[in-house]
Each structure stands twice: as structure tokens, then as C-alpha cells.
Amino acid sequence: MSAEGGTKAIVAALSANLGIGVTKFAAWGLTGASSMLAEAIHSVADSGNQLLLLIGGRKARKEATPEHPFGYSRYRYYFAFLVAVVLFTLGGLFALYEAWHKFQHPEPIESWKWVPIVVLLIAIALEGMSFRTAMKESNKIRGNVGWAKFIQRSRSPELPVILLEDFGALVGLVFALFGVSMTLITGNGLWDAAGTAMIGLLLVCIALVLARETREMLLGESATPEDVDRIRAGLGEAGYTDIIHLRTMHLGPDDVLVTVKVGVDPGRSIEEIAAQTDDAERRIREKVPAARLIFVEPDVRHVEPPA
């Protein structure tokens, strides 16, 4: 995935959340609706998360050092994991706490009754635009893969994170609109508390999904099956058809480590093997540009004698 597409989606989401967050806080101040407070904190959490993703992308561009010879690409994974932590604590747990408090002391909305409805409708429109941008950027690399599979298989954290955040924001706004509307209709503040609880549970679930996916990235995921096939094809075109074992790992979203042991004819010269290895590395990089570090180990396959 190109970092440019992810950055565009992040900036779009950040711009929407900053404006929406201010209006949500104003609506909460005027009405005291807990759903509005939960959504305002949600916007603060999302804005902070998008800043974390931008910081991670910037730090990942640092040049490799002797202490970090493989570079700093995993900063993008680390900051994406922090996003999950922030969303879980600041977003989900706060909303659940606010819901628990309002269930104990439900309050109807008695003033500025139209404000939360207007704010939520505007927020839904703005979040929808942000979500559309994230989907548009994702479609450039998603291909025919379904959305759930795309989030699961993506080796770049930014677009899946923004997709889940924007989806959660839209659903959360619908929950808030439901809670506020039912409170205005019935005059019972328990509906407002219920909407807040639904927002909290939604954010906790999304945070857990993000934590699971970014955990796998931090641990070191292999290249995608498609890229592994391309690597094998490059080796085959260079004449290395006997692959003893092949290992790949994403050091970062756009940085793949390839290690492969190949079988060679023991009668060949070192010069011939070196030239063939250089050709194999060139072909692999042509097919998988993210394969920056490639280690090819020629070896003689040992065949066990028949029993």
C-alpha cells in the first residue's frame, strides 16, 4: 500500500473529527445528553488516533542505523497498536462509565432539544464523507477481496484503522441519534443512557479487533500469499526451481524480508551461482518492490538413501 493513500484518508478523518468534536461538546454543554458527551469523547479519541498514525508514518521514514539495521518501519505498527489502546480506554470505557452513571441518574433533555439532533445529522454527513474517502483509497489496493478479508490481510495499518474508526463513528452516531430521539419522545433519560452504552460496547469491540490485527503485524507477518507466489515465480525464472525453504516477513508495510534456501548443482562454479543469485534477486524485486532485503542461500539438497 502506498503511504500517500493512507495519509490522505487520515487527514480527511482528522479534519472531520476536529470539527465534529467541537460541535458535540457544545451540544452536550447545552443539553446535558450523555450520548453527546460519549460521542464528543469518541471524536477526541479518534482525533488523537489519527495524530498517532501520522506520527508513526513520519517516524517510520527514519534511516536505518547500526542499532536498528532493519530500519524503523515498524513504528507504523506500534502507533497503530496505540490507536487500539486509546480507542478502548478513552473511547469505549469512558462511554460505558458515562452510561452506568446515567442509568443510575437518568435525566431528560429539557433545553435546546433540537441541538443534538441537528449536530448528529451534520456529524453523520461529515463522517460519511470521511468514510467514503477511506473506502475510495482502499479500493485502489483491495482488488476483489471482501472488506473483512482486506482488513484481516492488510499489511499496512493505516487504511484498515481508518476504515474501522469511520465505520464505528457512523454506527455510534446512529446509536446516539436513537438514544437522544427516544429520550425526546418519551422524556425518559434511560434511553439516552442506553444509546451511550451501545456506543461504549461498539468502541470496545472495534478496539479489540484493531488490537488483534496490529498485534499480528507487530509479531511479524509473512508476505501475502500473492507476493509469495510472485517471489517463487521470480526464483523460477532465474533457474532456481528447487526451493528447499522460503521464509518472508514484513518488517514494515512496504518493507519485506525474504530469506530462501535453494538447491543447486554441486558441480557449478561459485561465479555461476553468484550470477544466478543476482538475477534471482533482481527478478524478485521487479515482481515485489517491497522486497528490499533478500538473502538467497544456495545449498545442495541431501537426499536420504532408500531404506
Long-range contacts (C-beta under 8 A, 24 or more apart in sequence): 1-141, 1-154, 1-155, 1-156, 1-158, 1-159, 1-253, 1-254, 2-141, 2-254, 3-57, 3-156, 3-158, 3-253, 3-254, 5-137, 5-138, 5-140, 5-141, 5-159, 6-53, 6-57, 6-137, 6-156, 6-158, 6-159, 6-162, 7-54, 7-57, 7-158, 8-133, 8-137, 9-130, 9-133, 9-134, 9-137, 9-138, 9-158, 9-159, 9-162, 10-50, 10-53, 10-54, 10-158, 10-162, 11-50, 11-54, 12-129, 12-130, 12-133, 12-134, 13-46, 13-50, 13-130, 13-133, 13-134, 13-162, 13-165, 13-166, 14-47, 14-50, 14-51, 14-54, 15-130, 16-126, 16-127, 16-129, 16-130, 17-43, 17-46, 17-47, 17-50, 17-130, 17-169, 18-43, 18-47, 19-126, 20-122, 20-123, 20-126, 20-127, 21-47, 23-119, 23-122, 23-123, 24-119, 24-123, 26-115, 26-119, 27-112, 27-115, 27-116, 27-119, 30-111, 30-112, 30-115, 31-109, 31-111, 31-112, 31-113, 31-115, 31-116, 32-107, 32-109, 33-109, 33-116, 33-179, 33-180, 33-183, 33-192, 34-98, 34-99, 34-101, 34-102, 34-192, 34-193, 34-195, 34-196, 35-116, 35-175, 35-176, 35-179, 35-180, 35-192, 35-195, 35-196, 35-199, 36-116, 36-119, 36-176, 36-180, 37-98, 37-196, 38-94, 38-95, 38-98, 38-99, 38-172, 38-176, 38-196, 38-199, 38-200, 39-120, 39-123, 39-172, 39-173, 39-176, 39-199, 41-90, 41-91, 41-94, 41-95, 42-91, 42-95, 42-169, 42-172, 42-199, 42-203, 43-169, 44-90, 45-86, 45-87, 45-90, 45-91, 45-203, 46-87, 46-91, 46-165, 46-169, 48-86, 48-90, 49-83, 49-86, 49-87, 49-161, 49-165, 50-162, 50-165, 52-79, 52-80, 52-82, 52-83, 52-86, 53-79, 53-80, 53-83, 53-157, 53-158, 53-161, 53-162, 55-79, 56-80, 57-158, 60-252, 70-251, 70-255, 70-257, 70-293, 71-251, 71-252, 71-255, 72-252, 73-251, 73-252, 73-253, 73-254, 73-255, 74-217, 74-218, 74-251, 74-252, 75-252, 76-156, 76-157, 76-158, 76-252, 76-253, 77-157, 77-214, 77-217, 77-218, 77-252, 77-253, 78-218, 80-157, 80-158, 80-161, 80-210, 80-214, 80-217, 81-211, 81-214, 81-215, 81-218, 83-161, 83-165, 83-210, 83-214, 84-207, 84-208, 84-210, 84-211, 84-214, 85-207, 85-211, 87-165, 87-203, 87-206, 87-207, 87-210, 88-203, 88-204, 88-207, 88-208, 88-211, 91-200, 91-203, 91-207, 92-200, 92-201, 92-202, 92-203, 92-204, 92-206, 92-207, 93-200, 93-204, 94-200, 95-196, 95-197, 95-199, 95-200, 95-203, 96-197, 96-200, 96-201, 96-204, 97-200, 98-196, 98-200, 99-193, 99-194, 99-196, 99-197, 99-199, 99-200, 100-197, 102-189, 102-190, 102-192, 102-193, 102-196, 103-190, 103-193, 103-197, 106-188, 106-189, 106-190, 106-192, 106-193, 107-189, 107-192, 108-183, 108-187, 108-188, 108-189, 109-180, 109-183, 109-184, 109-189, 109-192, 113-184, 116-176, 116-180, 117-177, 117-180, 117-181, 117-184, 120-173, 120-176, 120-177, 120-180, 121-177, 123-173, 124-170, 124-173, 124-174, 124-177, 127-166, 127-169, 127-170, 127-173, 128-170, 130-166, 130-169, 131-163, 131-166, 131-167, 131-169, 131-170, 134-159, 134-162, 134-163, 134-166, 135-163, 138-163, 151-209, 151-213, 152-213, 153-224, 154-213, 155-217, 155-221, 155-223, 155-224, 155-250, 155-253, 156-253, 156-254, 157-213, 157-214, 157-217, 157-253, 160-210, 160-213, 161-210, 161-214, 164-206, 164-209, 164-210, 165-206, 167-206, 168-202, 168-203, 168-206, 171-202, 172-198, 172-199, 172-202, 172-203, 175-199, 175-202, 217-250, 220-249, 220-250, 220-251, 221-249, 221-250, 222-247, 222-248, 222-249, 222-250, 223-248, 223-249, 223-250, 223-256, 223-258, 223-288, 223-290, 223-291, 227-256, 227-288, 227-290, 227-291, 230-284, 230-287, 230-288, 231-258, 231-260, 231-284, 231-287, 231-288, 231-291, 233-287, 234-280, 234-283, 234-284, 234-286, 234-287, 234-288, 235-260, 235-262, 235-280, 235-283, 235-284, 237-283, 238-276, 238-277, 238-279, 238-280, 238-283, 239-276, 239-279, 239-280, 240-264, 240-276, 240-280, 240-296, 242-301, 244-299, 244-301, 251-293, 253-290, 254-290, 255-290, 255-292, 255-293, 256-288, 256-290, 256-291, 256-292, 256-293, 257-292, 257-293, 258-284, 258-288, 258-291, 258-293, 258-294, 258-295, 259-294, 259-295, 259-297, 260-294, 260-295, 260-296, 260-297, 261-297, 261-298, 261-299, 262-296, 262-297, 262-298, 262-299, 263-298, 263-299, 263-300, 263-301, 264-298, 264-299, 264-300, 266-300, 273-298
